[in-house]
Amino acid sequence: MEFLIERGHDGPARFGNLKLGTLSIPTPTLIAGVSIPDVKLAYWTVGRDAEPESKQRIAVLPSLATIDSGVVDRINSEEAVLLPSLPPSSSLGPEFAMALLREQLSVLDYHGKDLAAPHAIVRIPPRLRPEDMDSLVSEFAKLGVRAAAFLIDGSLGPEDMRSLSLRARLPCNWLALALGRVNPSAIPMLCYLGFDVIDVGRAAGAAFHRVRLWPMGSEDVAGSGELRYCPCHACMSWRSMADASSRIADSTLISHNVGVYESLLSESVQAAHAGHLRYLVESMTHSSTAHATILRVVDKRLYGYLEEFASTSGGGVLPLIGPESYNSPVVRRFREYVASRYAPPKHKKLVVVLPCSARKPYSDSKSHKLFTQAIDFGLQRARHSAAEAVVTSPLGVVPRELERAYPASVYDVPVTGDWDAEEVSIAGEALAAHLAKFDRSVVVVAHVAEGYEEAMRAAESRIEQSIVYTTDGHSATSKQSLEGLREALRDLRDVLSLPAGPRDELGEILRATADYQFGSGAGEALVTETSALRGKPYGTILCRVDGAQTCAFVGATGSLSLTIEGARRIAPLKRYWVRFDGDHIEGGSVFAVAVREADPGIRPGDEVVIIGADNAVLGVGRSEMSGREMCEFERGRAVSVRHKVG
Ligand SMILES: [Zn+2]
């Protein structure tokens, strides 16, 4: 058995190939007992089930005692072996869970590498303490084990949460199996959380109890009521054969049930390829409160795991429809990056706080064109003194300079002006943190109404600056409100004696984007006092320092791409570096096998600096995986190289 991970990510979800001998099964995939037809991968219990003819199978050992040399000899190179555990292990405490793992370890140790490296799948009991797992997993890894199975009881309660938390601690290059009573609606979430093989044995169990499974919920077909219509092949052929009184056959139910799992798996895989798996997971939260609850807990407890694999760039629209999006990894990361990395230009005397628009980027919207006109008119040649901050849910605050950064440029939310308490609190907190970065003497011009105003008022007690409200309280775009904004700005220009001066929009966009992408200090390193900037705000902007280009801002993606000179300027910050094993990059890629070390802060989609053993810059490019994966994987493309030295 061998597991190879391929390119591409959507959160922790990944695509791979499970090789059993000469057979290769694309993952994520489904697994079920040998008696269930139509499922690619089968498990069979040694000594209980007849040995199946199919080669795509995993042998389940019923007890540790059954692993004698006879069994080991019988296992061929095309088979994986699921190590035994005790059925009620989920109800036993952490000491017992640890003892079970130690027992599996000692059996493998005894039988040596013949069994461990190519075949064994270790079972992780849900009650295992996370810290115990880390140490035991490294012992299994020393023996060559690269696969682990986790128990799912299907309740999506605390017990399942334990298994999910343990899954998050598995090394990146291990195969992860979810075994147990998995409902169809859990398939997208299990894929999202990085399970590669998912048990759908429940298809048969449900059929036995006369239950037809659906993507959301199930249907009892034992009664005499009318059956729900289904266009699947199994149900259609049963319907065409049956008269009105005949019962739906068990075999039909199994085929239908498997079909539902297959359909959700294929939907999940397609969504993952499109970068929309998280959205599919969120939409499944409407199938039950248990779903909604566990996603909230997952977001809270496993944020680090979800975020580590969430891409920092993306195409297409990012739909954020309900409360389950408020703390999704890309949303929360945006808030945290803005809070920790954005630094306002020092000369600002005013901050104009504006509401977001449905259209992105904001400055292309009708409302923002009106705001811009009003600000230009009110401030005239003192326009450079004003910073703009756009309040939005659930991203919090988007500084104007970052309106094209991912995901600010692509998120889509219902813009109604009515906010719930959580949205008000999230935006209020972001506003307070944002405004705290400005000098106390700065005046905050709050051109906000409705939910936006509520967020502003919620933050008021934590804001040190004076605040001037300028809308009529109902609409930021009404004639009266826009007039209010113009007048307030004109008055402030006089009262504060704001000086006339040139605007530095290009420099502000470049510096803010550099800090957002690479962390504090990057803006100053790339765009200096002597920089020559060319381009259009939010279009393409080129930056040259002392005659050499350092970076380019690409409006379409809202991100910076570095030149070698830019990489040399960023390198001393010691962030976003990948250490290459060699002194010269061949071709257009750096593969994981050639990566010695990498900044663990790297996410898929980041602009990264490739350095050699002596820290010399060898190239720049875009990461295809997280920093930890670059170090742990033995294959796969780690960086797509854009520029290289020599
Ligand atoms: Zn059907």
Residues whose N, C-alpha, C, O or C-beta is under 5 A from the ligand:
A	BS01	ZN	C230 C232 C235 H256
